[in-house]
Structure formats: structure tokens, C-alpha cells
Amino acid sequence: MITIGQLAGYVGVSIKTVRVHHDKGLLPEPGRDASGYRRYSANDVIDLIKIRTLAEAGVPLARIRDLRSATDGELQQALREIDDELTARIRGLRATQGRLRLLAAGHLAPLPAEVGTHLEHLVGWGFTPRWVDLQRDLWILVFAAHPDQAITLFQEQAEILATPALRLLFLDYDQAHDLDAENPRIDDLARRIADATRERYGPDERPELDASSEILALIQGTVNAASPAWRRIDMLIRARLDA
């Protein structure tokens, strides 16, 4: 039998942490001996090691408490889920570390070769240097912030621009940059883009990525900020698609 101080020392936590676990119902509080001291057993050490391991994995204390009453099968399933969550977090941290090291070396998210080729195609198709520069900056931003989803979004964009009729819409969109926001051409262009979007994705399906991602909003917000005409086109397109 050991004291609370010895228990905490063996497991590598503070006495205060042990008492918090008592208060939260994670670790049963033993009775006191004749001298008034609480005495802990080897099983308490094992239980506290389990609690510490789960807590360090990011499992909330309330969930740890629930797992104490779970069946063996439920516990094993929960541990597998926790392991999967931890693996995903590690993958994300490694990606962040890689971007941090690139930044420290003076490199900001180098774009894949296919993006560079795509930008060259934009020039050949007649897009303005302003549009090409904007697209390059946006793809740098997207690949830096969301490397796992960026390639999917880029490939869809490249596929759209490879279609002559859709490419013409983007060329008109590019040329609308300097128009007055109330120019009638704005309304016509918004209608054509909304119609093309419905035709491509269907009446009830809208192009979206993971719901937790803000990539599309990030891109459109940057584009809208560059031109009042583009901002109004976006507003009109959304109104038509939501109608």
C-alpha cells in the first residue's frame, strides 16, 4: 500500500491531479488507515496510468470516466477510435511542421508542377496578367493552408477551364473586373454562370468540399475583394442558385 504522494510520483503526475481525478469520479478514493492516511494499491497505480495515457491522447475527462464502466468490447472499440483520432492529429501536425520548415527556409508552399502548367495555359487562353497573378496567389494560399484538399479543388477547376464553353464564362468574368457594378452585363454574366453551374452539378447539388473547410469561402472572399463588379456577380449568382 502506498501514499498519494508515492502514487503520484510513480505515475508521473501531481498530487493535485490525483485529487482532481477523485473529484471527477475517475479514480475511486480509498479509505484512510489508522493514521488517517489514504493508502493506494497496485491496481490504483494501473488505473491512474490508464487515465493519464488517455488524457495525454486528448480524451476529455468525462469520456474517460464513461470508459471506466464500459464493457471490454466497448473499451476496445473506443481505444481504436481514439487511436485513429490521434493518428489523424499526428498527420496534421506533421503537415504543419513541414510547412513551418519550408517557411523557415524561405519557401512558401511551392506549387505542384501541374498548377504551373495550368497557369501557363491561362496565359495562352487569353486571360489577363491580373487574373493569372490572382490565380497563382490563391493556389499558393490554398496549398499552404489546406494541402490535403487543395489538389482536389485544383483538379476540378482545371477540368472546368478545359471545357471551351465554361472557359469563355471565366474569360468574361476576368474582363468584368473593371465594369461598373451596376452595368447590365453583370446581370447577364451572373445568369449565364448560374445556369452553367446548375447544368454541371444538377439542380439540387452545389460544389462543396468538407463542411469544416473554409477553402471555397476563402477563395471567393479574396476574389470579391479585388473588384466591386466581381463581388456583385457573386451575390447575383448565389441569389439565383438559392432561388
Salt bridges, closest charged atoms under 4 A:
GLU29 OE2 - ARG38 NE 2.78
ASP33 OD2 - ARG39 NE 2.75
ASP47 OD2 - ARG68 NH2 3.80
GLU56 OE2 - ARG52 NE 3.90
GLU81 OE1 - ARG63 NH2 3.46
GLU85 OE1 - ARG63 NH1 3.85
ASP133 OD1 - ARG136 NH1 2.97
ASP137 OD1 - ARG136 NH2 3.39
GLU159 OE2 - ARG200 NH2 3.36
ASP172 OD2 - ARG192 NH2 2.76
ASP174 OD1 - ARG130 NH2 3.02
ASP178 OD2 - ARG130 NH1 3.82
ASP178 OD1 - HIS177 ND1 2.65
GLU182 OE2 - ARG232 NE 3.82
ASP187 OD1 - ARG232 NH1 3.28
ASP188 OD1 - ARG191 NH2 2.61
ASP188 OD2 - ARG192 NH1 3.78
ASP195 OD2 - ARG191 NH1 3.47
ASP195 OD1 - ARG198 NH1 3.81
ASP234 OD2 - ARG238 NE 3.00
ASP242 OD1 - ARG206 NH1 2.99
